[in-house]
Amino acid sequence: MSQALRPLFVTVTWGAGGSTAAKSLELADICQRQLGLTTCLHLTCTNMNRKLVDEALEEAKVLGVRNILALRGDPPRSKEYHIDEEEDSNGDFTYAVDLVRYIRKLYGDYFCIGVAGYPEGHTDESHPEHQSVERDLDYLVEKTKAGADFIMTQLTYDLQAYTNYENTLRSHSSGALKTIPIVPGMMPIQSYQILKRITKLSHVKIPDAISARIEAVKNDDEAVKKVGVDILSEMVEDMKSLPSPSATPRGFHFFTLNLEKSISFILERCKLIPPSTESPSPVPSDVDSDVVVDVNISTDNAIPNGTGHPVRRRSHRRSSALNSQPHNRLIVDQDLSSIHPVSRSSSSNATTQLHEAPAVGSGLPAAQANRSNTLLISEGLGSLGREATWDDFPNGRWGPSSSPAFGEIDGYGPSLHVTGTQARQLWGSPKTHKDITDIFTRHVNGTLSCVPWSDENDMSSTQGGALRAETLTIRTELLNLIQNRGLWTLASQPAVNGKKSDDPVFGWGPPGEGFVFQKAFVEFFVSSKTWREQLRPKLIKYGEEDLSWFATNRDKEYESSATVSGPNSRRPSATLGWPSPKNSNMSNAVTWGVFRGKEIVTPTIIEEESFRAWSNEAYEIWGEWRKVFPRGSQEEKFLEEMEKDLVLVNVVGQRFAGKDGGRLWEILGGA
């Protein structure tokens, strides 16, 4: 879709504390050099090894990435992250402005630097009582004067708040924000749960009118997505009409979450897919790929999926052999000879220019971009379209691991989603197994809003744990597993046999047009001793006809029901009991729906590859939890002991019809 939708540039996120450094740089390399897409790399500067900042900048330069979105990251918490003083980035970087100054000092104008803006105000705490645009202004001015080239805003659904934000920045008495490009963050509404989680994490308000439209269809993922396309399309059209300073581009940054279908429809509806009009002739040989000229970018042709050269304009010339090819370029459809320079003053008093290349030279298709060749796959047409179903019911880690949307939806790696202070308020100071058991008991009872592995950690909830209605139907069974069997449950669902799609508890999908089914499953941590001596023998006794299961530990020792029966069976190992072959290709659809005029939909899948990937994150969360306590403390040592000892297990009850639907709970909960 990168060639069909023709974005001007893409962004690559950076995990808190540098947790995704290697993956982020690898993805930036793929986007920049293999796909030929101008790439903007997010970079945070707090709570990580000091060398990571230098290595990331140098690697970006080597890869030809010349756009950096300079962010602070989480507030500096050196003690929690257990960083040695000599290697601590917090010694040099406290705020994003420190990173901006550092990049300018070391690299001059080499990088185009963006900074974050918050149309509804910025806050570090989960309760946004101090959010204020006015409070943020001085910091934003300081970052701009330090060398920032553009502002990339946080997502917003409040058009009035965004309009007021732009007006406030443009009219600031310093004049520093009068002409700097401001790129609004736009997040398509992919599902009701994703919307609620992302807005909560971002402290973003949903206007009542928009909330009412979503609430009316919240149980139908397909309808939520369609309404979401309408909402975002309306916002884009309204933003396109906002006044903009002369020669300052109007672009849009779409947060894709690796889901392209909604964005495809929004871009087409708003006429944001630029036509390819240049001739197929190559770029003139006398035009250095590093020579850049000013250009006034057309509103309808500026479709940022990141941030970069539509902002800073450089006057100097560099050798085309200076860096790895291809260099970052602004993709335009105009003839180079027809472009006239437009100057802009900056805090550095340097005349700046734009990188530019025609679409043919940037690896984009020369053919006219229209419905026939851009949206067929998104509409599920053709052989490729029929296979691109990950977008229909996005379900994070419970979807197929082949989906681009698999995994954490916020893209920032394992996290408690709360500060250290909040973690201690929520979960206290655990020092024994009983302390952990009490935490999980309170959560299932509804008196604790979350556990460290919860998708949504909401301290402000007035409704306790806010468990889903279907989970309440198996609360008694879960409490039995936690309190009497020592199983600390992370995820679960009851069995369902042919409930209508509009059922108030179990229904999903188009209302009144189908039936939904579920197998019961539960995922939990259990001590290695209990696993080895009690639970594992029980699971093997019943066999795969009744139970399908996976198990692993922190050391990535792995086994499953497929590896302990039949031709794949192996002798016991010291820890789990049975080593596994490298890949048993085990997969189990645990939620599916049958709807009028559609093939069977399977939004929830439990498979070996996804379980292995999730297990890495699950154990890393133990490590994140440890960091909120002083090094060497009793709590820190106990949590480390748990991380090393516990086994992560996922068990699926294969029977879902009638009384057999409760068989999973009888087996696990019985003596």
Summary of the structure (lengths in Angstrom):
residues: 671
radius of gyration: 26.4
end to end distance: 54.1
largest distance: 81.9
contacts: 2179
relative contact order: 0.09
helix: 37%
strand: 14%
